[in-house]
Amino acid sequence: MEEVMPQQIVAVDLAKNVFEVAVADGLGTKPQHRRLSRGQFERFIGEQPPSVFVLEGCGMAHHWGRRLGAQGHEVRLLPAQYVASYRRRNKTDRADTLALLEAHRAPDIHAIRVKSAEQQAVQQLHRVREQLIRNRTAWINQARGLLREHGVTLPQGAHAARRRTPGVLEDAEQPVPDKIRQILHNLIENIQRMDDQVADIDAQLQATQREDQDAARISQLPGIGAITSTALVSAVGDLRQFISARQFPGWLGLTPKEYSSGSRRCLGGITRSGDPYVRKQLIHGARSALYRMRRRAAQQAELTPLEAWAMNTEARIGRNKATIALANKLARRAYALCRDQGTYAPFDHPAPAHAA
């Protein structure tokens, strides 16, 4: 019988212009190192037999993952924080490739699924939207501060400030110098442009939510709309890559930290691992859903099993902890909906603990 040779393993430390490559034969022999320019690396990819390419999960990793996969190579993207623990002594490009090879051999490190270009585009829409909202808030606060220095106080809330400021600038009796009026006019125009850009992105995300089956399923859950569902799907790629529903909220950082030894078990606050933007959106959605559940309970409406559980949890541990607990449960149910390709039925009996 012909002996099957181990598959070649190539660890790559990605960069903009210079790529460090370590080629190992899978037998544990000393790897060969090469330092390549971008053009040389592209030619190197085409010259290699089908190999396992190991990369850190960074900004360019998904692009190169798609390129390598299209040429018949197997791609493993490893979380950067886990690879760092395998690096010895000083941080260099060569040390990073050796750490990648060591991390590749670890059986408990799960690879990141390579995202499609469409999933990356949706995630970038979310990033731009978040930056626009942050800049818009800064400009609104700037306008509020400028007017306050001249004795004009705007009402609380971003919407009220945007609505009130143009009227203040048009009122000649307001004690605002002409130079500041012109600056404020420019600020209001910038804020309006940002409002239009955010609305355009929201429309694109809503269209994505209708077209993407997983995002449409997740949007059936209480407190989750187009923003949160598309953020979840674009950040994760495919929820089915997780082993269980319990693992998904752990990846999101919605499970408690544990510091245990022997028979002593200590649980703390949530770990806050994973994508902070996705976690924030899910927690905001859970807070909104909990508020609506509270109103339904006050109106003596018939509560779904999830709503009854949320009300009992809030009475037992408080509103803030109940919000996190509800976000955890929503993440589990989002996983179950995508795994089973089902629809959300609010009044059905709760799914088994391992699924929901």
C-alpha positions in Angstrom: 0.0 0.0 0.0 1.3 3.4 -0.9 2.2 5.5 2.1 0.2 8.8 2.3 2.4 11.8 3.0 1.2 14.3 5.6 -0.2 17.5 4.1 2.0 20.5 4.0 1.3 23.2 6.6 2.0 26.8 5.8 1.8 29.5 8.5 1.5 33.0 7.3 2.0 36.2 9.2 -0.1 38.7 7.1 0.9 42.3 6.5 0.3 45.0 3.9 3.6 44.6 2.0 5.8 41.9 3.6 4.6 38.4 4.4 6.5 36.0 6.7 5.9 32.4 5.7 6.8 29.2 7.6 6.4 25.9 5.7 6.2 22.7 7.7 5.8 19.1 6.3 3.6 17.8 9.1 6.2 15.4 10.5 7.5 17.8 13.1 10.7 18.7 11.3 12.1 22.3 11.5 10.0 24.6 9.3 11.5 26.5 6.4 11.1 30.3 6.6 10.6 32.7 3.8 10.0 36.5 3.7 8.0 37.5 0.7 6.6 40.7 -0.9 3.0 40.9 -1.8 3.6 39.9 -5.4 5.9 37.1 -4.4 3.4 35.8 -1.9 0.7 35.7 -4.6 3.0 33.6 -6.8 4.0 31.4 -3.9 0.3 30.5 -3.4 -0.1 29.3 -6.9 3.1 27.2 -6.8 2.2 25.2 -3.7 0.5 21.8 -3.8 -2.9 21.6 -1.9 -1.8 22.7 1.6 -3.2 23.8 5.0 -2.7 27.5 5.3 -2.8 28.8 8.9 -3.5 32.5 9.4 -4.4 34.8 12.3 -7.9 36.1 12.2 -7.3 39.8 11.3 -8.6 42.4 9.0 -7.2 40.9 5.8 -7.5 37.3 6.8 -10.9 36.7 5.2 -9.8 38.1 1.9 -6.8 35.9 1.8 -8.8 33.0 3.1 -11.1 33.3 0.1 -8.2 33.6 -2.3 -6.5 30.5 -0.9 -9.7 28.5 -0.8 -10.4 29.3 -4.5 -7.0 27.8 -5.3 -7.7 24.5 -3.6 -6.0 25.1 -0.3 -7.5 24.4 3.2 -7.6 27.5 5.3 -7.6 27.8 9.1 -8.1 31.2 10.7 -7.1 31.1 14.3 -8.1 33.7 17.0 -5.2 36.1 17.5 -5.6 36.1 21.3 -5.1 32.4 21.4 -2.1 32.4 19.1 -0.3 35.0 21.2 -0.1 32.6 24.1 2.0 30.2 22.0 4.6 32.9 21.1 7.9 32.6 22.9 10.2 35.5 23.9 10.1 38.6 21.7 7.4 39.4 19.1 8.7 39.1 15.6 7.2 38.0 12.3 9.1 34.7 12.5 8.0 34.1 16.1 4.4 34.7 15.0 4.6 32.0 12.3 6.0 29.5 14.8 3.2 30.4 17.2 0.7 29.8 14.4 2.2 26.3 13.8 2.0 25.5 17.5 -1.6 26.8 17.9 -2.6 24.8 14.8 -1.7 21.6 16.6 -3.8 22.4 19.6 -7.0 20.4 19.5 -9.0 22.8 21.6 -8.6 25.9 19.4 -11.5 26.2 17.0 -10.9 27.9 13.7 -12.8 31.0 12.5 -15.1 30.4 9.6 -14.0 32.4 6.5 -16.6 35.0 5.7 -17.9 35.8 2.3 -17.4 39.2 0.7 -21.1 39.9 1.2 -20.9 39.1 5.0 -17.9 41.4 5.3 -19.7 44.2 3.4 -22.7 44.0 5.9 -20.3 44.1 8.8 -18.6 47.1 7.4 -21.9 48.8 7.0 -22.5 48.3 10.7 -19.0 49.8 11.5 -19.7 52.9 9.3 -23.1 53.3 10.9 -21.7 53.2 14.4 -19.0 55.7 13.5 -21.6 58.1 12.0 -23.7 57.9 15.1 -20.7 58.5 17.3 -19.7 61.6 15.2 -23.3 62.8 15.1 -23.6 62.7 18.8 -20.3 64.6 19.1 -21.5 67.3 16.8 -24.8 67.7 18.6 -23.0 68.0 21.9 -20.7 70.6 20.4 -23.6 72.7 19.2 -25.3 72.3 22.6 -22.1 73.6 24.3 -21.6 76.5 22.0 -25.2 77.7 22.5 -25.0 77.2 26.3 -22.0 79.5 26.5 -24.3 82.3 25.1 -27.2 81.6 27.5 -29.2 79.4 25.1 -30.1 76.0 26.6 -31.4 73.2 24.4 -33.8 70.5 25.7 -32.5 67.1 26.6 -32.2 64.5 23.8 -30.5 64.5 20.4 -33.8 64.7 18.5 -35.0 67.7 20.4 -31.6 69.4 20.0 -31.6 68.9 16.2 -35.2 70.2 16.0 -34.7 73.3 18.2 -31.3 74.5 17.0 -32.3 75.8 13.5 -35.1 77.9 15.1 -32.6 79.4 17.6 -30.3 80.4 14.7 -33.1 82.0 12.8 -34.2 84.1 15.8 -32.3 87.4 15.6 -33.2 88.2 19.2 -31.2 85.3 20.5 -27.8 86.5 22.0 -25.7 84.4 19.6 -22.9 86.2 17.7 -23.0 86.1 13.9 -19.8 84.2 13.6 -21.1 81.4 15.9 -24.4 81.4 14.0 -22.5 80.5 10.7 -20.5 77.8 12.5 -23.7 76.3 14.0 -25.4 76.4 10.5 -22.5 74.3 9.2 -22.8 71.9 12.2 -26.5 71.4 11.6 -25.9 70.7 7.9 -23.2 68.1 8.8 -25.6 66.5 11.3 -28.4 66.4 8.7 -26.0 64.7 6.2 -25.1 62.1 8.9 -28.8 61.5 9.5 -29.3 60.9 5.8 -26.3 58.5 5.6 -27.5 56.6 8.7 -31.0 56.3 7.2 -29.5 55.0 3.9 -27.5 52.4 5.8 -30.6 51.3 7.8 -32.5 50.8 4.5 -29.7 48.6 3.2 -29.6 46.6 6.4 -33.4 46.1 6.3 -33.1 44.9 2.7 -30.3 42.5 3.8 -32.5 41.2 6.7 -35.3 40.4 4.3 -33.0 38.6 1.8 -30.9 36.6 4.3 -32.8 33.6 5.7 -30.9 33.4 9.0 -31.3 37.2 9.7 -35.0 36.9 8.9 -35.4 34.0 11.3 -33.6 35.8 14.1 -35.7 38.9 13.6 -38.7 37.0 14.8 -37.4 37.0 18.3 -38.6 39.8 20.7 -36.2 42.8 20.9 -34.3 41.8 17.7 -34.8 43.8 14.5 -32.9 44.3 11.3 -29.9 46.0 13.0 -29.2 43.3 15.5 -30.0 40.3 13.3 -27.8 41.4 10.4 -25.0 42.3 13.0 -25.2 38.8 14.4 -25.1 37.0 11.1 -22.3 39.2 9.6 -20.2 38.9 12.7 -20.6 35.1 13.1 -20.9 34.1 9.5 -22.8 30.9 10.2 -24.3 30.2 13.6 -24.2 26.5 13.0 -20.5 26.4 13.4 -21.0 26.4 17.2 -21.3 23.1 18.9 -24.3 24.0 21.0 -26.6 26.8 22.0 -24.7 27.2 25.2 -21.4 27.9 23.3 -22.9 30.8 21.3 -23.7 33.2 24.2 -20.3 32.3 25.7 -18.6 33.5 22.5 -20.6 36.7 22.7 -19.4 37.3 26.3 -22.8 36.9 27.9 -21.7 34.2 30.3 -20.1 34.8 33.8 -16.4 34.7 34.4 -15.3 31.7 36.4 -12.4 31.5 38.9 -12.6 28.1 40.5 -10.2 25.7 42.2 -10.9 22.4 43.9 -14.4 22.4 45.5 -14.5 26.2 45.5 -16.4 27.7 42.6 -16.6 31.5 42.0 -18.6 33.1 39.3 -18.3 36.8 38.5 -19.6 39.3 35.9 -20.0 38.5 32.2 -16.7 37.9 30.4 -17.3 40.6 27.7 -15.4 38.5 25.2 -16.3 38.4 21.5 -17.6 41.3 19.4 -18.6 44.3 21.7 -20.8 45.9 19.1 -22.9 42.7 18.6 -23.1 42.2 22.3 -24.2 45.8 22.8 -27.0 45.5 20.2 -28.2 42.3 21.7 -28.3 43.7 25.3 -30.1 46.9 24.0 -32.7 44.6 22.3 -33.1 42.6 25.5 -33.6 45.7 27.5 -36.3 47.0 25.1 -38.0 43.5 25.1 -38.0 43.4 28.9 -39.6 46.9 29.0 -42.4 45.7 26.7 -42.9 42.5 28.7 -43.2 44.6 31.9 -45.9 46.7 30.3 -47.8 43.6 29.1 -47.6 42.1 32.6 -48.9 45.4 34.1 -51.9 45.2 31.6 -52.7 41.7 32.8 -52.1 40.3 29.3 -51.4 36.7 28.7 -47.7 36.1 28.9 -45.7 33.8 26.7 -43.4 31.3 28.5 -40.4 33.5 27.7 -42.2 36.6 29.1 -43.2 34.8 32.3 -39.6 33.6 32.8 -38.3 37.1 32.2 -40.7 38.6 34.8 -39.8 36.0 37.4 -36.1 36.5 36.7 -36.4 40.3 37.0 -38.2 39.9 40.4 -35.6 37.5 41.6 -32.3 39.2 40.6 -33.1 42.7 39.4 -33.6 44.5 36.2 -30.0 44.8 34.9 -29.1 41.2 35.6 -32.4 40.1 34.1 -31.5 42.0 30.9 -28.3 40.1 30.5 -30.0 36.8 31.3 -32.6 37.6 28.6 -29.9 38.5 26.1 -28.3 35.2 26.8 -31.5 33.3 26.2 -32.2 35.3 23.0 -28.8 34.3 21.7 -29.5 30.7 22.4 -32.9 30.8 20.7 -31.3 32.6 17.7 -28.9 29.7 17.4 -31.7 27.1 17.7 -33.8 28.9 15.0 -30.8 28.9 12.6 -29.8 25.3 13.4 -33.3 23.9 13.0 -34.4 26.4 10.2 -37.6 26.9 12.1 -39.9 29.8 13.0 -40.4 31.4 16.4 -43.6 30.4 18.1 -44.0 32.5 21.3 -46.6 30.4 23.0 -45.0 27.0 22.3 -43.5 25.2 25.2 -39.8 26.1 25.8 -37.3 24.1 23.8 -35.0 21.7 25.7 -32.3 23.3 27.7 -29.5 22.2 25.3 -31.2 24.0 22.3 -32.9 27.1 23.7 
